[in-house]
Amino acid sequence: MPFVTATGPSGDALGMPAPSTPTMPSPTAGPVAPEGARFRSLDAVRGVACLLVLGFHVAGAVLAAEHTGPSFAPLRFLEAWGFLGVDVFFVVSGYCIAAAAAASGGARPRATFLARRARRIFPTFWASMALAAVVGVGALALDRAGLAAPLFAPFEAGWHWVSSLLLAETALKTVGLDPRYAANPPLWSLCYEVQFYALVALGLVARSRRVAVGTVVATTLAAALVRAVPSLRPRGLLLDLWPEFLAGLWLHAHVTGAHRPRSRAALDAAFALALALHVGAFLAGGAGFASDARRALFAGGVAVALAALRPWDARLAAAAPARGLAWFGVRSYSLYLVHFPVAMTLLGVATRAGWTAGAGAWACALVASGAAVAAAAAFHRHVERRFLRAPPAASDRATT
């Protein structure tokens, strides 16, 4: 059974699931009112995204060639398309980080923004790495005892733990290194999110809408250039996923209505340009580019759909299905961090025991998914909630 992770840019086998450079309002002009930037339905959207990614990893681990026919169609769908949950996360994160930047006023907006982001992301992430290490040691023991198949990469000591704890793996790819994702491969997307935070913080330094919008346009053009000339394309930079992040920024601008007509026009132009370039890439069918184009177009479609549904946000968020999905969305960061080692270790045992054969694939998938959700709920309650500001606004529940 193969080691399965959600695919990253250009089809890199990486892991599961966050933004683009924002046209946030100038801090000197005053932050957007928190209520104006709140988008209650996004918790439900995040719930859909995290369940898609969980399903992608679980389905990829339990399915084999024998699993055919209509009864396995849902699992096959998740195996084929669940990775799109990552792109939904990037759009939502783009929106949420733009909202967080808009609320970072005061004399030192950049320091405020970075301090809040660091508190939101790193302590919970480091706690999850400790959990993943413990589970990894257990998985290694099970593997050596012949009780588990090595679906989950076992614990290994090495320098790659340093790069993982600093979320520097993707940046190291840019300089030709290719470190492993210690204990939890899906963390590749969080590495991109940290780059996005840095870019947003850079925009906050200028305290100018014009500079912020210019940053968006310049980054869009840079992303287009490196895609048009593959030899210039660096690995592991935010440019890989810029259209997805830009879609989230565009959504924030349209939902809040906080931007001047010229600023919004520039953002619309950058958004349209990014999508047009990817449509061209899709039609050209360049190697590795068509997949990127489809994902960028999908992210753009998600942003447009969310913007269109915004007038009905309160009604949609109050609906019973949305409330159920929002439960997962509120815990999506914890589910993102812990689902892979928990689910993959359990499925490693099930695979070695032969329980995934035939209809057992469904039972194993449900048990592993349920265990991952239960672990995430406990992790959220006992760890993540300690690092949420009170009350935890939507803009502070971003990730991945």
N, C-alpha and C positions, 0 to 999 in steps of 0.2 A: 504494500500500500504506500503510495508516494507521500512525501512530506508536502503538505498543502498550505499555501498562504495566498492571500489576495494579491493580485498583481499590481505592481507599481507602474510608473511611467515607462512607456515603450515596452510593456510586457515583462519588465523585470520581475522575477519571482521574489516577492518580498513579504508583505503581510497585510494586516487590516488597516482600517483607518485609525486640513483644516483651513486658508484664505488668499488674496492678491493685494496690490497696494491701494490703500483706500483713499477716497476723496472725502475724508472726514471733515467736519466743519472746523474752522479755525478755533483753537482753544481761547483765543482772545475775544472771539465773538460770542463766547458762552457755549456750554455744552448743550446738546439736545436733551430735552426733558426725558428722564428715564421712561416715563409712561409712553411718550411718543415713539420711542425706539423699541418698545417691547412688542414682541410678536409671539403671542401665546401658542399659536399652532406649531411653532418650531419645535417644541418638545415632542409633539407627536411625530413630526417629520424625522427628528433625530431617532425616535423609537423605531420607525420603519427602517432607517439606515442601519442601526446597530443590529437589528434582527436579520437584515439581509446579509450582513457580513458574518454574523454568527452562523447563519445557515450555509453560507458559502464554504466556510472552513469545515463545518461538520459534514456537509454533503460530500465534499471532496475527499474526506477521510473514510467515509463508510461505503461509498459506491464503488462497485467493481463492474467488469464487463457483463457479468451475469444479471445485473439489475436493470432489466429492460421492461418496457410495457407501461401502460397507463398508471399503474399503481405507484410507480417510481417517478412519474412525471414531475411532481412538485420538487423532489430532491434533485432531479436533473436540471430543472429550471434554476434552482439556487446554485447548483454547481456551475452553470453556464453564465448566470447573470447577477449573482449575489454580490460580486465585486463592485457593482455600480453603487452600492451603499457607501463606499469610500468617497465617491464623487459627490454624493448628497451631503456627506459630512463636510467636505471642503466648502461647498456653497454655504451651508449653515454657519460654518466657522467664519467665513469671510464676512457674513452679516454681523455675527456676534462680536467679532474683534473690532469691526468698524464702530459698532455701538459702544464698546468699551473704550475705544480711543476717543470718541466724541465726549464721553463722560469724564475723561482725564483732564480736568481743568486745573486751575491753580497756578502757582508760580513755577512749578516744575512738572509739567504734564508728562514728559517722557519718563521721569523717574517714577511718577505715580503709576503710569501704565505698566511699565516693566515690573515694578514691585508687585502689583496685583496679579499680573500674568504669572510671575515666578511662584508666588504663593499658591496660585490656583493649580499650576501644573506640576511642579517638581516634587513637593513632599509626597503627594499621592502617588506620583510615578515611581519615586524611589521605594516607597513601601511596597508597591506592586512588584518591583524587581526583587525585593527580598522574598516575597511570596513565590515568585517564579523560580528563584534559586532553590528554595526548599522543595517545591514541586519537582523541579528538574533533578535534584538529587534522588528523590523518590522514584522518578521515572527511570533513572539510570539503574537503581537497585532492582527495580522490577524487570528491566530489560536483561540484566545480567543473570537474574534468577529464572529467565525464560518465561516470565509471566506477562510480558508486554512487548509489542512490536515498537520499533523506534520511530513512531510518528512524530513525537515531540523531541526535538534535539535535546539530549541530556545536558546536565550541568557540566561545564568545562571552565576551568580557571584560565585566565589569560588577559592580555592587554586589552582585548576587545571589550571587556567589562568597563573599562575606563571610558571608551568612546560611547558605549551604550548609556552609561549613567549621565554623560554630558549631552546626550542626544546629538552626537556629532557624526554619526555614520554616513549620512548622505553628503555632508560637507567634505568628508575625507575622500569620498569617491571623486570629487572634483579634482583632487590632486593625485589621482591615480591609485589610491589605496582602496581596498575593498574589504573592510572589516565585517565580521559576522555580527548579527544582531543577537547579543547575548541573551539567552533565556527566553526571549519573547520577540520573534521576528516581526509581528505586526506593527512594532513601534516605528517602522520606517516613516509612516505618515506623520507621526508626532515630530520627527526631525524636520520635516518640511514646515510644519506649523511654527516651530521655533524660529526658522528663517523668516517667516511671515511676520512674526512679532517684531523682529529686528527691523524689518522694512517699515512697518507701521510706526515704530518708535522714531525712525529717521524722519518720517513725515511730520511727526509731532514737534521735532526740533525747530522746524521752520516757522511754525505758528502762522501759516499762510495757506489759504485755500489754493492759491495759484500754484504754489510749490507742490502741494499735495496732489493736485490734478496733474501737474506736469510729471510727477513721479509715476503716476498711473500710466500716462501716455508713453513715457520713456520706457517703462518696463514692458508694456505691451509691444512696442516696436522691437525691443531687444529680444523678446521671446519669439517674435515673428522672424527676426533675422537668423537666430540660431537654428530655427526649424527649417528655414529656407536653404541654409547652408549647413548640412549635417556635420561637416568637418569642424565647424565652429561650436557645435553643441556640447556644452560641458555636462558631465553627469552629476546628478545629485543636487542641482541648484533649484531654487524656487521657480525658475523659468519653466521647468518641466511641467508644472501644474498651474501656471499662471491663469489660463482661461477659467479654470474652476474657481480660483480665488476671486478673480475679477467679477465673476457672476454674483458672488456673495456681496461684494462691494456695491455693485450696481443695484442689487436688491435693496440694500440698506439705504442708498440714496433715494430710491423711488418710494420706499415705505415711509421714511421720515419726512421727505419733502423739505429737507433742511438746506438745500443747496441753491445757489443762484442759478438763473437760467443758463448762463454761459458755462458754469461748472457742470451742470447736469448734461448739457449738450456735449461737452468734452468727454464725460464719462460714457454717455450713450455711444459716442463715436468710437471710443476705445473698445467698448464691449462689442459693438457691431463689427469692428475691424478684426478683433480677435476671433470671433465666430466665423467671419468670412474667410479668414486665412485658413482656418481649420476645415471649412467646407472645401476650399480649394485643395488642401492636403488630402482630404478624404477622396475627392474625385481623382486626384493624381495617383492615389494608391501607392505612395512611396513606402518603402520597407519600414515597418514599425510605426509608420506615421498614421495610417488609416485608423488604427485602434485608438491612438491619442485623439484623433479628430472626432471619432464617434463619442468618446467620453466627454470631450469638451462641449460638443453639441448637446449631449444629454444634460450636462450641468447647466448650460445656458437655458435649456428648456425647463429645467426644474426652477430656476430663478424666475423666469417669465411666468410660469404657472403660479408660483407663490405670490408674485406681485399682483397677478390677476385675482387671486383669492383673498387678498388682504382685506377688502371691505367686509368680508364675512368671517373675519378672524375669530371674534368672540363667539359667534354661533358655532363655528366648526370646532373650536377648542372645547366647548361645553358638551359636545356630542359624546355619547358613551364610548364608541370605538376610539375616538381621539384621546379620551381620558385614559383608556387602557394603554394605548401606545405611548402616551406621555409618561406613564409610570416607567416604561423602559427608557424613554428619552432622558428623564431626569437622572437616571443611573447609567447613561450611555458611556460616560468616561470610565467608570468602574468596570462596566462590561467589556469595554475595549481593552482595558489593561489586563484583566484576569481571565477572560474567556479562553484564550488559546492554550495556555499551559494546563488548565483544568480539563477542558474538553479533550485535548489531544492525548493527555495521559490516560484518561478513561477509555478513549477509543483505541489506544494502543493495547490495553488489556483485552478489550473486546475483540479486536482483530486477531490477536495471538490465540485467543480461546475459540475462534471461529464463530462467534456470536453474530457477526455482521453478515453472515451468509443468508441469502434469500430474504424473507420478510423480516429477519432479525435486524436488517439495516435500519428499518424504521424505528424499532424499539431502541436500538443503540443510539440513534440520532436524537431521539426524544429525551432519553436519559442523560446523555452528555450535555445537551442543550439546557435541560432543566438544572443540572448541577452547576453549569457555568452561570446561569441566571441567579441561582441561589447564592453562589459565591460572590457574585457582583453585588447583590443586594446587601449582603453582610459587609462587604468591603466598603460600600458606599456609606452605610450607617456608621461604621466604626472608624473609618479612616477619612474618606473623601469629605464628608460633611464638616469635619473639623477645619477645613481650609476654604470653606465657602463663606463669603461675606454674608451678613444677615441684613435684610432678607436676600436670599440668593436670586438675583434678577437673571433674566434669560441671557443677558450679555455676559454674565459671569459663569454660565454653565456651558461654555463653548468647549469644544474639542472635536476633536476628532471626530 
